Amino acid sequence: MLEQIRIVLVNTSHTGNMGSAARAMKTMGLTQMVLVDPQALPDGNANALAAGASDILANA
C-alpha cells in the first residue's frame, strides 16, 4: 500500500529540503518523490542531508 503514496515537492528553493524529505520518507517506508518545478536539482547538499536515502533523490 505504501508504494501508492507519492510525496510531491513543488517549487523547492533549498536543495537541503529535498534531502531531508527523502530521509524522512525512507524512515517511513515511502519511496516515490516527485519534484515539480524545483528551483535547483538535488545536489551534494541534498545528498548529505538524505543520509542513506539518496536512492529516493536519484529517482525523483
N, CA, C and O atoms as a Tinker XYZ file with bonds, in Angstrom:
   240  protein
     1  N      0.808000   -1.190000    0.000000    73     2
     2  CA     0.000000    0.000000    0.000000    64     1     3
     3  C      0.865000    1.274000    0.000000    63     2     4     5
     4  O      0.475000    2.288000   -0.580000    81     3
     5  N      2.021000    1.221000    0.641000    73     3     6
     6  CA     2.898000    2.397000    0.693000    64     5     7
     7  C      3.427000    2.793000   -0.680000    63     6     8     9
     8  O      3.739000    3.961000   -0.910000    81     7
     9  N      3.531000    1.831000   -1.595000    73     7    10
    10  CA     4.047000    2.148000   -2.930000    64     9    11
    11  C      3.073000    3.014000   -3.728000    63    10    12    13
    12  O      3.442000    3.542000   -4.777000    81    11
    13  N      1.843000    3.169000   -3.253000    73    11    14
    14  CA     0.867000    4.015000   -3.932000    64    13    15
    15  C      0.936000    5.477000   -3.483000    63    14    16    17
    16  O      0.259000    6.335000   -4.050000    81    15
    17  N      1.751000    5.759000   -2.469000    73    15    18
    18  CA     1.858000    7.117000   -1.934000    64    17    19
    19  C      3.028000    7.834000   -2.594000    63    18    20    21
    20  O      4.128000    7.289000   -2.682000    81    19
    21  N      2.788000    9.055000   -3.055000    73    19    22
    22  CA     3.838000    9.892000   -3.632000    64    21    23
    23  C      3.930000   11.174000   -2.818000    63    22    24    25
    24  O      2.913000   11.771000   -2.465000    81    23
    25  N      5.141000   11.587000   -2.527000    73    23    26
    26  CA     5.381000   12.867000   -1.874000    64    25    27
    27  C      5.771000   13.847000   -2.969000    63    26    28    29
    28  O      6.706000   13.593000   -3.729000    81    27
    29  N      5.057000   14.964000   -3.054000    73    27    30
    30  CA     5.274000   15.940000   -4.112000    64    29    31
    31  C      5.816000   17.228000   -3.502000    63    30    32    33
    32  O      5.180000   17.829000   -2.636000    81    31
    33  N      6.994000   17.648000   -3.957000    73    31    34
    34  CA     7.594000   18.907000   -3.533000    64    33    35
    35  C      7.471000   19.883000   -4.706000    63    34    36    37
    36  O      7.923000   19.595000   -5.815000    81    35
    37  N      6.863000   21.023000   -4.453000    73    35    38
    38  CA     6.600000   21.994000   -5.510000    64    37    39
    39  C      7.444000   23.242000   -5.313000    63    38    40    41
    40  O      7.441000   23.845000   -4.240000    81    39
    41  N      8.177000   23.628000   -6.376000    73    39    42
    42  CA     8.969000   24.854000   -6.399000    64    41    43
    43  C      9.930000   24.954000   -5.211000    63    42    44    45
    44  O     10.061000   26.008000   -4.589000    81    43
    45  N     10.588000   23.856000   -4.915000    73    43    46
    46  CA    11.510000   23.800000   -3.785000    64    45    47
    47  C     12.696000   24.726000   -4.025000    63    46    48    49
    48  O     13.348000   24.655000   -5.067000    81    47
    49  N     12.970000   25.594000   -3.054000    73    47    50
    50  CA    14.029000   26.588000   -3.225000    64    49    51
    51  C     15.349000   26.168000   -2.581000    63    50    52    53
    52  O     16.401000   26.693000   -2.946000    81    51
    53  N     15.315000   25.246000   -1.645000    73    51    54
    54  CA    16.536000   24.824000   -0.945000    64    53    55
    55  C     16.710000   23.326000   -1.126000    63    54    56    57
    56  O     15.845000   22.546000   -0.727000    81    55
    57  N     17.818000   22.921000   -1.721000    73    55    58
    58  CA    18.026000   21.503000   -2.009000    64    57    59
    59  C     18.111000   20.660000   -0.746000    63    58    60    61
    60  O     17.830000   19.462000   -0.775000    81    59
    61  N     18.497000   21.280000    0.358000    73    59    62
    62  CA    18.543000   20.547000    1.624000    64    61    63
    63  C     17.180000   20.030000    2.039000    63    62    64    65
    64  O     17.078000   18.982000    2.677000    81    63
    65  N     16.128000   20.760000    1.680000    73    63    66
    66  CA    14.770000   20.300000    1.992000    64    65    67
    67  C     14.445000   19.015000    1.248000    63    66    68    69
    68  O     13.738000   18.151000    1.767000    81    67
    69  N     14.957000   18.892000    0.044000    73    67    70
    70  CA    14.747000   17.655000   -0.727000    64    69    71
    71  C     15.396000   16.479000   -0.016000    63    70    72    73
    72  O     14.797000   15.412000    0.119000    81    71
    73  N     16.619000   16.685000    0.435000    73    71    74
    74  CA    17.336000   15.621000    1.133000    64    73    75
    75  C     16.683000   15.242000    2.446000    63    74    76    77
    76  O     16.568000   14.061000    2.773000    81    75
    77  N     16.258000   16.235000    3.192000    73    75    78
    78  CA    15.593000   15.965000    4.473000    64    77    79
    79  C     14.282000   15.224000    4.265000    63    78    80    81
    80  O     13.954000   14.309000    5.021000    81    79
    81  N     13.537000   15.616000    3.245000    73    79    82
    82  CA    12.275000   14.936000    2.947000    64    81    83
    83  C     12.541000   13.490000    2.530000    63    82    84    85
    84  O     11.811000   12.584000    2.933000    81    83
    85  N     13.574000   13.272000    1.734000    73    83    86
    86  CA    13.926000   11.913000    1.306000    64    85    87
    87  C     14.287000   11.044000    2.505000    63    86    88    89
    88  O     13.877000    9.886000    2.580000    81    87
    89  N     15.045000   11.594000    3.435000    73    87    90
    90  CA    15.419000   10.847000    4.642000    64    89    91
    91  C     14.182000   10.474000    5.456000    63    90    92    93
    92  O     14.061000    9.340000    5.918000    81    91
    93  N     13.265000   11.426000    5.632000    73    91    94
    94  CA    12.035000   11.156000    6.379000    64    93    95
    95  C     11.186000   10.096000    5.657000    63    94    96    97
    96  O     10.600000    9.216000    6.288000    81    95
    97  N     11.138000   10.202000    4.335000    73    95    98
    98  CA    10.383000    9.227000    3.562000    64    97    99
    99  C     10.930000    7.822000    3.751000    63    98   100   101
   100  O     10.171000    6.874000    3.954000    81    99
   101  N     12.251000    7.693000    3.683000    73    99   102
   102  CA    12.896000    6.382000    3.822000    64   101   103
   103  C     12.571000    5.779000    5.188000    63   102   104   105
   104  O     12.324000    4.579000    5.304000    81   103
   105  N     12.575000    6.623000    6.215000    73   103   106
   106  CA    12.271000    6.166000    7.573000    64   105   107
   107  C     10.857000    5.596000    7.657000    63   106   108   109
   108  O     10.608000    4.639000    8.390000    81   107
   109  N      9.934000    6.189000    6.901000    73   107   110
   110  CA     8.530000    5.751000    6.930000    64   109   111
   111  C      8.210000    4.683000    5.893000    63   110   112   113
   112  O      7.074000    4.215000    5.820000    81   111
   113  N      9.199000    4.289000    5.088000    73   111   114
   114  CA     8.978000    3.252000    4.085000    64   113   115
   115  C      8.408000    3.753000    2.772000    63   114   116   117
   116  O      7.927000    2.962000    1.961000    81   115
   117  N      8.457000    5.068000    2.555000    73   115   118
   118  CA     7.973000    5.647000    1.304000    64   117   119
   119  C      9.132000    5.764000    0.323000    63   118   120   121
   120  O     10.271000    5.987000    0.734000    81   119
   121  N      8.853000    5.616000   -0.965000    73   119   122
   122  CA     9.945000    5.609000   -1.941000    64   121   123
   123  C      9.741000    6.544000   -3.130000    63   122   124   125
   124  O     10.680000    6.766000   -3.894000    81   123
   125  N      8.548000    7.096000   -3.307000    73   123   126
   126  CA     8.271000    7.886000   -4.507000    64   125   127
   127  C      8.181000    9.376000   -4.206000    63   126   128   129
   128  O      7.219000    9.845000   -3.597000    81   127
   129  N      9.199000   10.109000   -4.642000    73   127   130
   130  CA     9.224000   11.561000   -4.511000    64   129   131
   131  C      9.108000   12.165000   -5.900000    63   130   132   133
   132  O      9.751000   11.709000   -6.846000    81   131
   133  N      8.281000   13.193000   -6.009000    73   131   134
   134  CA     8.109000   13.899000   -7.269000    64   133   135
   135  C      8.488000   15.352000   -7.053000    63   134   136   137
   136  O      7.996000   15.995000   -6.125000    81   135
   137  N      9.367000   15.875000   -7.912000    73   135   138
   138  CA     9.766000   17.278000   -7.842000    64   137   139
   139  C      9.063000   18.032000   -8.966000    63   138   140   141
   140  O      9.211000   17.689000  -10.139000    81   139
   141  N      8.299000   19.062000   -8.602000    73   139   142
   142  CA     7.583000   19.876000   -9.574000    64   141   143
   143  C      8.193000   21.270000   -9.571000    63   142   144   145
   144  O      8.164000   21.970000   -8.559000    81   143
   145  N      8.746000   21.664000  -10.712000    73   143   146
   146  CA     9.327000   22.994000  -10.886000    64   145   147
   147  C     10.315000   23.377000   -9.777000    63   146   148   149
   148  O     10.182000   24.445000   -9.178000    81   147
   149  N     11.310000   22.511000   -9.495000    73   147   150
   150  CA    12.292000   22.878000   -8.459000    64   149   151
   151  C     13.178000   24.027000   -8.947000    63   150   152   153
   152  O     13.473000   24.130000  -10.138000    81   151
   153  N     13.593000   24.877000   -8.028000    73   151   154
   154  CA    14.488000   25.976000   -8.395000    64   153   155
   155  C     15.901000   25.472000   -8.648000    63   154   156   157
   156  O     16.686000   26.141000   -9.319000    81   155
   157  N     16.231000   24.313000   -8.124000    73   155   158
   158  CA    17.527000   23.667000   -8.353000    64   157   159
   159  C     17.328000   22.158000   -8.249000    63   158   160   161
   160  O     16.430000   21.690000   -7.549000    81   159
   161  N     18.162000   21.411000   -8.941000    73   159   162
   162  CA    18.105000   19.958000   -8.852000    64   161   163
   163  C     18.868000   19.491000   -7.621000    63   162   164   165
   164  O     19.725000   20.216000   -7.117000    81   163
   165  N     18.568000   18.286000   -7.128000    73   163   166
   166  CA    19.305000   17.774000   -5.964000    64   165   167
   167  C     20.813000   17.828000   -6.210000    63   166   168   169
   168  O     21.295000   17.484000   -7.290000    81   167
   169  N     21.539000   18.265000   -5.192000    73   167   170
   170  CA    22.992000   18.415000   -5.297000    64   169   171
   171  C     23.660000   17.713000   -4.116000    63   170   172   173
   172  O     23.031000   16.910000   -3.428000    81   171
   173  N     24.926000   18.018000   -3.886000    73   171   174
   174  CA    25.669000   17.406000   -2.793000    64   173   175
   175  C     25.056000   17.689000   -1.441000    63   174   176   177
   176  O     25.061000   16.827000   -0.562000    81   175
   177  N     24.528000   18.883000   -1.264000    73   175   178
   178  CA    23.874000   19.235000   -0.001000    64   177   179
   179  C     22.643000   18.361000    0.222000    63   178   180   181
   180  O     22.415000   17.880000    1.331000    81   179
   181  N     21.861000   18.158000   -0.817000    73   179   182
   182  CA    20.674000   17.302000   -0.719000    64   181   183
   183  C     21.072000   15.875000   -0.371000    63   182   184   185
   184  O     20.449000   15.244000    0.483000    81   183
   185  N     22.110000   15.364000   -1.032000    73   183   186
   186  CA    22.567000   14.003000   -0.753000    64   185   187
   187  C     23.109000   13.866000    0.661000    63   186   188   189
   188  O     22.906000   12.838000    1.306000    81   187
   189  N     23.795000   14.891000    1.146000    73   187   190
   190  CA    24.315000   14.837000    2.517000    64   189   191
   191  C     23.183000   14.772000    3.531000    63   190   192   193
   192  O     23.249000   14.003000    4.490000    81   191
   193  N     22.154000   15.570000    3.325000    73   191   194
   194  CA    21.030000   15.574000    4.259000    64   193   195
   195  C     20.118000   14.358000    4.080000    63   194   196   197
   196  O     19.350000   14.022000    4.981000    81   195
   197  N     20.198000   13.702000    2.931000    73   195   198
   198  CA    19.396000   12.499000    2.711000    64   197   199
   199  C     19.877000   11.354000    3.595000    63   198   200   201
   200  O     19.082000   10.494000    3.976000    81   199
   201  N     21.155000   11.331000    3.923000    73   199   202
   202  CA    21.732000   10.351000    4.851000    64   201   203
   203  C     21.221000    8.924000    4.618000    63   202   204   205
   204  O     20.543000    8.359000    5.476000    81   203
   205  N     21.539000    8.356000    3.480000    73   203   206
   206  CA    21.150000    6.987000    3.192000    64   205   207
   207  C     19.910000    6.867000    2.331000    63   206   208   209
   208  O     19.475000    5.757000    2.026000    81   207
   209  N     19.338000    7.981000    1.937000    73   207   210
   210  CA    18.138000    7.939000    1.105000    64   209   211
   211  C     18.406000    8.584000   -0.259000    63   210   212   213
   212  O     17.491000    9.103000   -0.898000    81   211
   213  N     19.656000    8.546000   -0.692000    73   211   214
   214  CA    19.999000    9.160000   -1.974000    64   213   215
   215  C     19.348000    8.443000   -3.146000    63   214   216   217
   216  O     19.214000    9.020000   -4.225000    81   215
   217  N     18.940000    7.190000   -2.948000    73   215   218
   218  CA    18.226000    6.474000   -3.998000    64   217   219
   219  C     16.867000    7.128000   -4.287000    63   218   220   221
   220  O     16.413000    7.146000   -5.431000    81   219
   221  N     16.240000    7.650000   -3.266000    73   219   222
   222  CA    14.960000    8.346000   -3.454000    64   221   223
   223  C     15.186000    9.620000   -4.251000    63   222   224   225
   224  O     14.402000    9.941000   -5.144000    81   223
   225  N     16.257000   10.352000   -3.933000    73   223   226
   226  CA    16.575000   11.569000   -4.689000    64   225   227
   227  C     16.886000   11.245000   -6.140000    63   226   228   229
   228  O     16.445000   11.949000   -7.050000    81   227
   229  N     17.641000   10.188000   -6.353000    73   227   230
   230  CA    18.027000    9.817000   -7.720000    64   229   231
   231  C     16.813000    9.473000   -8.578000    63   230   232   233
   232  O     16.823000    9.698000   -9.788000    81   231
   233  N     15.776000    8.931000   -7.961000    73   231   234
   234  CA    14.577000    8.532000   -8.701000    64   233   235
   235  C     13.533000    9.639000   -8.777000    63   234   236   237
   236  O     12.514000    9.483000   -9.450000    81   235
   237  N     13.776000   10.753000   -8.094000    73   235   238
   238  CA    12.779000   11.838000   -8.075000    64   237   239
   239  C     12.719000   12.522000   -9.430000    63   238   240
   240  O     11.942000   13.459000   -9.614000    81   239
